[in-house]
Amino acid sequence: MSARSAAPIPPHWRREVQTVLLTEAQIARRVRALAREIERDFRGRELVIVALLNGTVVFLADLIRQLRLPLRLDFIGVSSYGSGTESGKLTFTKKLCLDVRGRDVLLVDDMLDTGQTLSRVLPKLRAAKPRRIKVCVLLDKPARRVRKLRADYVGFAIPDGFVVGYGLDFAERYRNLPFIGVLRPELYRPAEPCP
């Protein structure tokens, strides 16, 4: 599903958010639809949901409340951005605790961007010998892909742009926005040096 142009920016965010890409209502509708797709594919089987920290938390909370399947939940902590905008060295900050051997696993992430993170996480999960692994992402940004990866469930395909809100951050800010917006470039790009 493609992202649609959206609503007016709330007044207190106009200095920082350039545009609202996805409204709270659009996100809620799509999360419900994703839950129904996942339920159809897993047909009532118990599901182990493995979520990547930290940006996924808001999406994950809404998604699991919509799922009517038995499930277990665990997290893998990964960090690649630090306080910047460019993906850097991937660091694992929390390892998987649940035994996923022979189980159905749904890996949940906030965004499939370059594919670098999932290209490192998926082999670790496969090494644990689950029955099968499916990937669910809220956002897919194919313009930035450097690894050939596709998600099985995608909330929205979005254009290239630095997005924040609904769990997504810049320097740990904006996660609490109820919508997804495009951050104004002057807030995350360094100023041009004077000639």
ABEGO torsion letter per residue (X at the ends): XBBBBBBBBBAAAAAABABBABBAAAAAAAAAAAAAAAAAAAGGBBBBBBBBOAAAAAAAAAAAAABABBBBBBBBBBBAAEABABBBBBBBABBBABBABGBBBBBBBABBBAGAAAAAAAAAAAAAGBABBBBBBABBBAAABABBBBBABBABBBBBEBBBEGGBBBGGBGAABABBBBBBAAAABBBBBBX
